[in-house]
């Protein structure tokens, strides 16, 4: 499907213009931004957990000799 000529995408691109409801567009944009922030936070937590686990493994190996 050619997304450039997609009527649904064209309609979404017009949100907030003319008779469209800008508050709905703003709500969707805020939800997308919030979702992105949650993903970033989860990735940071994942990296933190992985580095802590790696640190624990390395300490155990050092203790075991």
N, CA, C and O atoms as a DFTB+ gen file, in Angstrom:
260 C
 N C O
     1  1       0.841      -1.170       0.000
     2  2       0.000       0.000       0.000
     3  2       0.893       1.242       0.000
     4  3       1.877       1.309       0.737
     5  1       0.555       2.182      -0.799
     6  2       1.307       3.420      -0.865
     7  2       0.811       4.344       0.241
     8  3      -0.320       4.829       0.188
     9  1       1.651       4.588       1.241
    10  2       1.211       5.382       2.386
    11  2       1.101       6.864       2.067
    12  3       0.430       7.598       2.793
    13  1       1.738       7.314       1.011
    14  2       1.676       8.737       0.661
    15  2       0.259       9.120       0.250
    16  3      -0.201      10.215       0.573
    17  1      -0.432       8.241      -0.453
    18  2      -1.777       8.529      -0.925
    19  2      -2.848       7.905      -0.043
    20  3      -4.010       7.835      -0.444
    21  1      -2.483       7.458       1.136
    22  2      -3.423       6.816       2.043
    23  2      -4.378       7.876       2.607
    24  3      -3.934       8.812       3.272
    25  1      -5.688       7.737       2.349
    26  2      -6.635       8.746       2.836
    27  2      -6.710       8.826       4.358
    28  3      -6.976       9.894       4.908
    29  1      -6.478       7.709       5.042
    30  2      -6.505       7.731       6.507
    31  2      -5.349       8.573       7.027
    32  3      -5.538       9.390       7.928
    33  1      -4.166       8.389       6.479
    34  2      -3.018       9.185       6.912
    35  2      -3.214      10.658       6.592
    36  3      -2.832      11.525       7.377
    37  1      -3.807      10.939       5.446
    38  2      -4.082      12.332       5.093
    39  2      -5.039      12.955       6.103
    40  3      -4.871      14.113       6.487
    41  1      -6.043      12.191       6.534
    42  2      -7.005      12.691       7.516
    43  2      -6.322      12.952       8.855
    44  3      -6.569      13.973       9.497
    45  1      -5.460      12.022       9.273
    46  2      -4.738      12.202      10.534
    47  2      -3.824      13.408      10.463
    48  3      -3.664      14.115      11.458
    49  1      -3.225      13.661       9.316
    50  2      -2.316      14.799       9.165
    51  2      -3.058      16.117       9.320
    52  3      -2.441      17.136       9.631
    53  1      -4.369      16.116       9.110
    54  2      -5.159      17.342       9.188
    55  2      -5.704      17.605      10.592
    56  3      -6.354      18.629      10.801
    57  1      -5.464      16.728      11.549
    58  2      -5.978      16.926      12.899
    59  2      -5.509      18.265      13.429
    60  3      -4.346      18.627      13.252
    61  1      -6.373      18.987      14.060
    62  2      -6.028      20.270      14.640
    63  2      -6.165      21.412      13.660
    64  3      -5.958      22.568      14.028
    65  1      -6.507      21.116      12.427
    66  2      -6.676      22.160      11.424
    67  2      -8.162      22.316      11.124
    68  3      -8.877      21.325      10.973
    69  1      -8.615      23.533      11.040
    70  2      -9.997      23.787      10.648
    71  2     -10.995      23.223      11.635
    72  3     -10.965      23.564      12.818
    73  1     -11.884      22.355      11.156
    74  2     -12.961      21.823      11.978
    75  2     -12.566      20.646      12.834
    76  3     -13.405      20.120      13.566
    77  1     -11.330      20.212      12.773
    78  2     -10.902      19.066      13.571
    79  2     -10.761      19.462      15.034
    80  3     -10.625      20.643      15.354
    81  1     -10.793      18.493      15.902
    82  2     -10.686      18.751      17.338
    83  2      -9.221      18.760      17.763
    84  3      -8.597      17.703      17.864
    85  1      -8.670      19.948      18.011
    86  2      -7.252      19.998      18.386
    87  2      -6.969      19.317      19.721
    88  3      -5.872      18.792      19.918
    89  1      -7.936      19.312      20.647
    90  2      -7.676      18.676      21.936
    91  2      -7.480      17.175      21.772
    92  3      -6.709      16.574      22.520
    93  1      -8.154      16.564      20.818
    94  2      -7.961      15.141      20.557
    95  2      -6.568      14.904      19.984
    96  3      -5.891      13.948      20.362
    97  1      -6.144      15.769      19.080
    98  2      -4.797      15.656      18.514
    99  2      -3.753      15.814      19.621
   100  3      -2.786      15.056      19.686
   101  1      -3.957      16.800      20.482
   102  2      -3.009      17.029      21.580
   103  2      -2.953      15.826      22.517
   104  3      -1.882      15.444      22.989
   105  1      -4.121      15.231      22.782
   106  2      -4.171      14.059      23.653
   107  2      -3.385      12.902      23.052
   108  3      -2.607      12.249      23.747
   109  1      -3.584      12.649      21.772
   110  2      -2.865      11.564      21.104
   111  2      -1.363      11.839      21.124
   112  3      -0.571      10.935      21.389
   113  1      -0.970      13.074      20.845
   114  2       0.456      13.427      20.852
   115  2       1.058      13.244      22.243
   116  3       2.184      12.764      22.373
   117  1       0.309      13.627      23.292
   118  2       0.815      13.446      24.655
   119  2       0.945      11.967      25.001
   120  3       1.907      11.563      25.656
   121  1      -0.027      11.150      24.561
   122  2       0.043       9.713      24.825
   123  2       1.253       9.088      24.129
   124  3       1.928       8.235      24.705
   125  1       1.524       9.505      22.906
   126  2       2.689       8.990      22.179
   127  2       3.971       9.400      22.904
   128  3       4.886       8.590      23.054
   129  1       4.038      10.646      23.350
   130  2       5.221      11.129      24.069
   131  2       5.403      10.361      25.383
   132  3       6.514       9.953      25.720
   133  1       4.307      10.168      26.120
   134  2       4.372       9.432      27.381
   135  2       4.824       7.999      27.151
   136  3       5.640       7.473      27.908
   137  1       4.299       7.372      26.116
   138  2       4.686       6.006      25.792
   139  2       6.188       5.934      25.503
   140  3       6.867       5.011      25.953
   141  1       6.697       6.904      24.757
   142  2       8.129       6.947      24.466
   143  2       8.958       7.112      25.733
   144  3      10.016       6.499      25.876
   145  1       8.473       7.942      26.652
   146  2       9.181       8.136      27.916
   147  2       9.192       6.854      28.737
   148  3      10.192       6.533      29.379
   149  1       8.083       6.122      28.717
   150  2       8.021       4.851      29.449
   151  2       9.005       3.847      28.860
   152  3       9.683       3.129      29.595
   153  1       9.079       3.800      27.548
   154  2      10.013       2.883      26.890
   155  2      11.444       3.232      27.276
   156  3      12.239       2.344      27.582
   157  1      11.775       4.513      27.262
   158  2      13.118       4.945      27.643
   159  2      13.430       4.563      29.087
   160  3      14.525       4.082      29.381
   161  1      12.473       4.775      29.985
   162  2      12.673       4.436      31.393
   163  2      12.872       2.934      31.573
   164  3      13.730       2.509      32.346
   165  1      12.088       2.137      30.865
   166  2      12.238       0.684      30.966
   167  2      13.588       0.221      30.422
   168  3      14.185      -0.708      30.964
   169  1      14.067       0.852      29.369
   170  2      15.385       0.501      28.828
   171  2      16.492       0.842      29.825
   172  3      17.453       0.088      29.974
   173  1      16.355       1.977      30.504
   174  2      17.342       2.351      31.521
   175  2      17.337       1.344      32.669
   176  3      18.394       0.933      33.149
   177  1      16.151       0.953      33.101
   178  2      16.043      -0.035      34.182
   179  2      16.647      -1.362      33.739
   180  3      17.344      -2.021      34.510
   181  1      16.381      -1.749      32.504
   182  2      16.941      -2.998      31.972
   183  2      18.464      -2.947      31.993
   184  3      19.110      -3.905      32.418
   185  1      19.036      -1.847      31.542
   186  2      20.489      -1.720      31.539
   187  2      21.048      -1.758      32.962
   188  3      22.092      -2.360      33.213
   189  1      20.345      -1.114      33.882
   190  2      20.781      -1.107      35.274
   191  2      20.763      -2.523      35.850
   192  3      21.710      -2.938      36.517
   193  1      19.698      -3.252      35.593
   194  2      19.588      -4.626      36.098
   195  2      20.649      -5.531      35.482
   196  3      21.245      -6.362      36.167
   197  1      20.877      -5.359      34.181
   198  2      21.891      -6.177      33.517
   199  2      23.281      -5.888      34.068
   200  3      24.072      -6.808      34.272
   201  1      23.584      -4.612      34.311
   202  2      24.905      -4.283      34.831
   203  2      25.064      -4.779      36.271
   204  3      26.153      -5.204      36.656
   205  1      23.989      -4.731      37.073
   206  2      24.046      -5.251      38.432
   207  2      24.243      -6.767      38.418
   208  3      25.032      -7.299      39.199
   209  1      23.537      -7.452      37.545
   210  2      23.672      -8.903      37.438
   211  2      25.091      -9.261      37.003
   212  3      25.692     -10.187      37.547
   213  1      25.625      -8.534      36.027
   214  2      26.984      -8.770      35.558
   215  2      27.979      -8.544      36.690
   216  3      28.931      -9.306      36.857
   217  1      27.747      -7.496      37.460
   218  2      28.621      -7.197      38.589
   219  2      28.590      -8.328      39.617
   220  3      29.626      -8.711      40.160
   221  1      27.403      -8.853      39.879
   222  2      27.275      -9.958      40.833
   223  2      27.993     -11.206      40.325
   224  3      28.641     -11.906      41.103
   225  1      27.883     -11.489      39.039
   226  2      28.546     -12.648      38.456
   227  2      30.059     -12.499      38.569
   228  3      30.754     -13.451      38.922
   229  1      30.573     -11.300      38.267
   230  2      32.009     -11.067      38.323
   231  2      32.524     -11.190      39.755
   232  3      33.602     -11.748      39.963
   233  1      31.791     -10.690      40.745
   234  2      32.193     -10.789      42.141
   235  2      32.242     -12.257      42.568
   236  3      33.158     -12.671      43.278
   237  1      31.266     -13.029      42.138
   238  2      31.206     -14.449      42.492
   239  2      32.399     -15.191      41.880
   240  3      33.012     -16.032      42.537
   241  1      32.726     -14.881      40.633
   242  2      33.860     -15.529      39.970
   243  2      35.175     -15.174      40.674
   244  3      36.056     -16.022      40.813
   245  1      35.298     -13.942      41.108
   246  2      36.516     -13.519      41.820
   247  2      36.626     -14.245      43.153
   248  3      37.720     -14.642      43.552
   249  1      35.501     -14.424      43.848
   250  2      35.515     -15.108      45.129
   251  2      35.817     -16.592      44.970
   252  3      36.469     -17.204      45.816
   253  1      35.328     -17.161      43.862
   254  2      35.535     -18.590      43.623
   255  2      36.968     -18.877      43.173
   256  3      37.432     -20.016      43.230
   257  1      37.639     -17.857      42.738
   258  2      39.049     -18.032      42.415
   259  2      39.310     -18.102      40.991
   260  3      40.461     -18.249      40.581
